[in-house]
């Protein structure tokens, strides 16, 4: 099995230790890439006998850059590498997953990326962890994108130039878009892949994470928003409509017609009801998800504004961290 693993992380602490321990089955073919940790992650990984790459602090950190650097180091030791499993340092890999994923790629030469089920480790710890668990619950079969944990065919990865180093979020679906444009396919198996530890217990963490998603929306639409893909355009417009269009419309109309336009704010609870009734989880989960999807339009909008502000500036932002 000619497969290696690239783990990326920043100040993941015990989560990283659990991640690395879950990868014993591929010991000797793991590279850990660190983005400026100050919690002893580098020393811990080296003490476990792993190859460690410490990213240059003079260049903005991104997960995309970390994964690219990790694969370069991995291929230096294994030039004939066929597959690479990318893993985020806050995830544990389920035993047997890598073998299943490799077998699938071996049997399907037109598939570039295979992923499985990512589960939240403790969804009952907070509403925000629960929202992550719902987010990971995605359809099985051919799909348009994977997440940060995925097994990738190296030849396909090379053919499209790997991840874009400058994407601070949303680098996985953007890579998958380019792979699909090159006529590769992406597949999600009905198999357990990783356990994720979001460790989100505060509203501010959720807000910052959603803002980061908004930044990725704006950046993705700027890169690939034209036909035929219209990548991220619909999501971007939705954030502008709910986050800015409706409030401005209400305020502007009230200046002309008095108080009655404020009734338009009922669009927000009506949208919550609509989304909740379309949910596929428990009633409790559906209502929480719907409420935060609507509320999330505001940080998504701010994330897009942040992208527009930085787009033409020389100094780009690095990671937008929520932990």
C-alpha positions as MATLAB code, in Angstrom:
seq = 'XXXXXXXXXXXXXXXXXXXXXXXXXXXXXXXXXXXXXXXXXXXXXXXXXXXXXXXXXXXXXXXXXXXXXXXXXXXXXXXXXXXXXXXXXXXXXXXXXXXXXXXXXXXXXXXXXXXXXXXXXXXXXXXXXXXXXXXXXXXXXXXXXXXXXXXXXXXXXXXXXXXXXXXXXXXXXXXXXXXXXXXXXXXXXXXXXXXXXXXXXXXXXXXXXXXXXXXXXXXXXXXXXXXXXXXXXXXXXXXXXXXXXXXXXXXXXXXXXXXXXXXXXXXXXXXXXXXXXXXXXXXXXXXXXXXXXXXXXXXXXXXXXXXXXXXXXXXXXXXXXXX';
ca = [
       0.000    0.000    0.000;
       1.999    2.989   -1.296;
       0.240    5.633    0.784;
       1.416    8.381    3.094;
      -0.254   10.779    5.504;
       0.005   14.546    5.921;
      -1.277   15.901    9.226;
      -1.597   19.652    9.710;
      -2.117   21.541   12.931;
      -1.659   24.606   15.082;
      -1.861   24.470   18.876;
      -3.996   21.322   18.858;
      -2.384   19.873   22.005;
      -4.022   16.634   23.163;
      -6.173   16.539   20.028;
      -3.012   16.236   17.939;
      -1.666   13.476   20.155;
      -4.874   11.473   19.701;
      -4.720   12.134   15.954;
      -1.165   10.852   15.610;
      -1.834    7.806   17.762;
      -4.754    6.875   15.519;
      -2.339    6.644   12.579;
      -0.129    3.845   13.918;
      -1.141    1.624   10.999;
       0.860    3.856    8.633;
       3.694    4.695   11.037;
       6.837    5.725    9.151;
       4.936    7.427    6.351;
       3.554   10.415    8.227;
       4.556   14.059    7.972;
       3.272   16.571   10.486;
       3.143   20.205    9.330;
       2.977   22.836   12.040;
       1.759   26.411   11.582;
       3.491   28.257   14.389;
       2.289   26.284   17.410;
       3.318   27.504   20.837;
       1.927   24.588   22.869;
       4.708   22.055   22.332;
       3.039   20.319   19.370;
       6.286   20.236   17.378;
       8.262   18.678   20.213;
       5.523   16.142   20.883;
       5.359   15.060   17.226;
       9.130   14.680   17.058;
       9.137   12.696   20.301;
       6.705   10.295   18.617;
       9.276    9.795   15.834;
       7.505   11.775   13.123;
       8.901   13.888   10.348;
       7.975   17.498   11.159;
       7.760   20.527    8.892;
       7.639   23.933   10.582;
       6.228   26.514    8.211;
       8.104   29.749    7.654;
       6.437   32.385    9.835;
       7.253   35.094    7.297;
       4.501   33.826    4.976;
       0.820   33.838    6.078;
      -0.278   30.470    7.401;
      -3.020   28.611    5.538;
      -4.187   25.008    5.695;
      -3.689   24.804    1.917;
      -0.057   25.848    2.171;
       0.513   23.401    5.026;
      -0.881   20.463    3.057;
       1.166   21.305   -0.021;
       4.365   21.587    2.022;
       3.603   18.315    3.785;
       3.121   16.433    0.552;
       6.357   17.859   -0.860;
       8.258   16.593    2.169;
       6.505   13.227    2.039;
       7.373   12.754   -1.621;
      10.981   13.608   -0.910;
      11.167   10.418    1.142;
       8.752    8.427   -1.049;
       9.069    9.612   -4.681;
       6.741    6.918   -6.027;
       3.878    7.776   -3.648;
       0.480    6.853   -5.087;
      -1.938    8.179   -2.475;
      -1.910   10.699    0.350;
      -4.332   10.904    3.242;
      -4.741   14.484    4.425;
      -5.833   14.798    8.047;
      -6.550   17.812   10.222;
      -4.791   17.683   13.568;
      -8.060   17.857   15.501;
      -9.287   14.580   13.989;
      -8.728   10.920   14.788;
      -8.636    8.468   11.890;
     -10.917    5.454   12.311;
      -9.060    2.110   12.119;
      -9.316    0.498    8.700;
     -10.370    3.673    6.889;
      -7.187    4.122    4.875;
      -7.269    0.537    3.607;
     -10.899    0.922    2.496;
     -10.183    4.213    0.759;
      -7.118    2.882   -1.034;
      -9.049   -0.182   -2.205;
     -11.757    2.093   -3.636;
      -9.263    4.190   -5.578;
      -7.494    1.066   -6.810;
     -10.808   -0.160   -8.213;
     -11.872    3.188   -9.733;
      -9.181    4.838  -11.813;
     -11.291    7.899  -12.666;
     -11.737    8.956   -9.032;
      -9.255   11.484   -7.671;
     -10.486   11.890   -4.105;
     -12.335    9.614   -1.737;
     -13.652   10.597    1.666;
     -15.926    8.980    4.225;
     -17.997    9.942    7.218;
     -16.593   12.553    9.545;
     -18.316   12.614   12.920;
     -18.147   15.147   15.704;
     -16.560   13.523   18.751;
     -18.801   15.157   21.353;
     -21.855   16.741   19.699;
     -23.652   16.950   23.037;
     -21.024   19.222   24.571;
     -22.419   22.396   22.986;
     -24.860   23.666   20.385;
     -21.870   24.610   18.221;
     -20.411   21.103   18.287;
     -23.849   19.788   17.352;
     -23.978   22.169   14.393;
     -20.622   20.814   13.207;
     -21.911   17.251   13.462;
     -24.886   18.194   11.299;
     -22.529   19.882    8.829;
     -20.503   16.674    8.480;
     -23.662   14.639    7.693;
     -23.440   14.784    3.911;
     -24.823   12.525    1.127;
     -23.036    9.346    0.111;
     -21.844    8.666   -3.434;
     -20.453   10.947   -6.091;
     -20.111   14.466   -4.779;
     -18.687   17.837   -5.748;
     -16.275   18.283   -2.868;
     -14.528   16.760    0.106;
     -13.456   18.266    3.415;
     -10.057   18.551    5.037;
      -9.860   14.800    5.675;
      -9.614   12.859    2.418;
      -7.509   10.314    0.533;
      -6.170   11.830   -2.684;
      -4.655   10.258   -5.787;
      -1.260   11.965   -6.117;
      -1.167   11.962   -9.920;
      -4.495   13.808  -10.028;
      -3.344   16.230   -7.329;
      -0.220   17.019   -9.355;
      -2.201   17.412  -12.583;
      -4.128   20.400  -11.210;
      -1.287   21.932   -9.218;
      -2.451   20.963   -5.725;
      -4.101   23.338   -3.286;
      -3.955   27.093   -3.758;
      -1.622   28.334   -1.021;
      -3.405   31.687   -0.746;
      -6.847   30.340    0.183;
      -7.398   30.844    3.906;
     -10.516   28.634    3.846;
     -12.520   26.600    1.364;
      -9.379   25.173   -0.219;
     -10.783   21.628   -0.466;
     -13.906   22.361   -2.577;
     -11.828   24.698   -4.745;
      -9.343   21.884   -5.415;
     -12.213   19.509   -6.146;
     -13.693   21.998   -8.603;
     -10.446   22.011  -10.589;
     -10.246   18.226  -10.418;
     -13.778   17.886  -11.751;
     -12.988   20.357  -14.513;
     -10.139   18.018  -15.465;
     -12.695   15.153  -15.622;
     -11.776   13.487  -12.354;
     -14.512   12.388   -9.954;
     -14.942   12.843   -6.189;
     -16.578   10.142   -4.064;
     -17.873    9.832   -0.512;
     -18.057    6.317    0.907;
     -20.551    5.111    3.486;
     -17.698    4.304    5.850;
     -16.463    5.854    9.077;
     -13.413    8.013    8.372;
     -12.573   10.445   11.191;
     -13.719   11.759   14.556;
     -13.485   15.538   14.745;
     -13.084   17.599   17.907;
     -14.429   21.082   17.185;
     -14.030   22.164   20.819;
     -16.513   24.997   20.214;
     -18.255   26.094   23.372;
     -18.655   29.848   22.857;
     -20.742   31.954   20.492;
     -17.666   33.970   19.506;
     -15.980   30.829   18.163;
     -18.980   30.012   16.007;
     -19.112   33.625   14.758;
     -15.454   33.652   13.755;
     -15.706   30.260   12.050;
     -18.742   31.443   10.061;
     -16.970   34.673    9.158;
     -14.115   32.569    7.790;
     -16.624   30.678    5.644;
     -17.900   34.011    4.332;
     -14.359   35.005    3.393;
     -14.020   31.708    1.499;
     -17.310   32.431   -0.297;
     -16.078   35.765   -1.565;
     -12.698   34.422   -2.578;
     -14.199   31.378   -4.293;
     -16.728   33.430   -6.243;
     -13.981   35.808   -7.358;
     -11.923   32.881   -8.664;
     -14.601   30.699  -10.276;
     -17.869   32.615  -10.210;
     -18.329   32.710  -13.978;
     -20.202   30.114  -16.032;
     -20.502   27.191  -16.155;
     -19.709   26.515  -12.499;
     -20.924   29.767  -10.906;
     -18.914   28.657   -7.896;
     -20.078   30.165   -4.569;
     -22.190   32.778   -6.371;
     -25.531   31.631   -4.977;
     -24.255   31.410   -1.391;
     -22.532   34.780   -1.701;
     -25.658   36.504   -2.981;
     -27.732   34.936   -0.217;
     -25.432   36.421    2.432;
     -25.644   39.863    0.842;
     -29.430   39.657    0.606;
     -30.109   38.511    4.180;
     -27.153   40.228    5.815;
     -27.445   43.626    4.154;
     -30.241   43.830    1.572;
     -33.163   43.166    3.900;
     -31.953   45.476    6.719;
     -31.201   48.305    4.298;
     -34.542   47.801    2.565;
     -36.384   47.982    5.876;
     -34.587   51.128    7.045;
     -34.852   52.864    3.669;
     -38.546   52.037    3.243;
     -39.379   53.183    6.754;
     -38.021   56.636    5.947;
     -40.601   56.896    3.173;
     -43.578   54.938    4.483;
     -43.288   54.959    8.247;
     -43.278   51.993   10.572;
     -45.006   49.319    8.493;
     -41.873   48.243    6.489;
     -40.418   46.945    9.766;
     -42.819   44.036    9.350;
     -40.430   42.805    6.643;
     -38.178   41.649    9.461;
     -40.630   38.761    9.814;
     -38.830   37.331    6.784;
     -36.125   36.095    9.151;
     -38.306   33.893   11.398;
     -40.220   32.726    8.324;
     -36.931   31.638    6.756;
     -36.038   29.795    9.964;
     -39.344   27.916    9.821;
     -38.842   27.049    6.152;
     -35.354   25.669    6.736;
     -36.358   23.772    9.879;
     -39.199   22.007    8.107;
     -36.784   20.910    5.378;
     -34.288   19.454    7.871;
     -33.480   15.748    7.929;
     -32.319   15.347   11.529;
     -34.284   15.410   14.792;
     -36.720   18.288   15.355;
     -34.397   19.847   17.933;
     -31.400   19.673   15.627;
     -33.386   20.996   12.659;
     -34.588   24.079   14.568;
     -31.153   24.924   15.960;
     -29.556   24.447   12.552;
     -32.176   26.615   10.834;
     -31.786   29.421   13.357;
     -28.018   29.516   13.047;
     -28.133   29.260    9.245;
     -30.182   32.464    9.165;
     -28.122   34.193   11.847;
     -24.978   33.107   10.011;
     -25.769   35.378    7.068;
     -24.379   38.309    9.060;
     -20.875   36.922    9.769;
     -20.852   35.472    6.244;
     -21.457   38.965    4.910;
     -18.686   40.394    7.095;
     -16.341   37.676    5.852;
     -17.046   38.647    2.253;
     -16.480   42.285    3.092;
     -13.160   41.340    4.657;
     -12.183   39.537    1.471;
     -13.114   42.555   -0.659;
     -11.079   44.820    1.618;
      -7.964   42.649    1.402;
      -8.332   41.545   -2.222;
      -6.301   44.355   -3.749;
      -3.966   44.899   -0.816;
      -0.448   43.527   -0.788;
      -0.731   42.182    2.743;
      -3.199   39.286    2.820;
      -4.665   37.860    6.040;
      -3.552   34.424    7.181;
      -5.536   31.968    9.224;
      -8.852   33.030   10.690;
      -8.806   30.915   13.857;
     -11.794   30.119   16.024;
     -10.144   27.944   18.704;
];
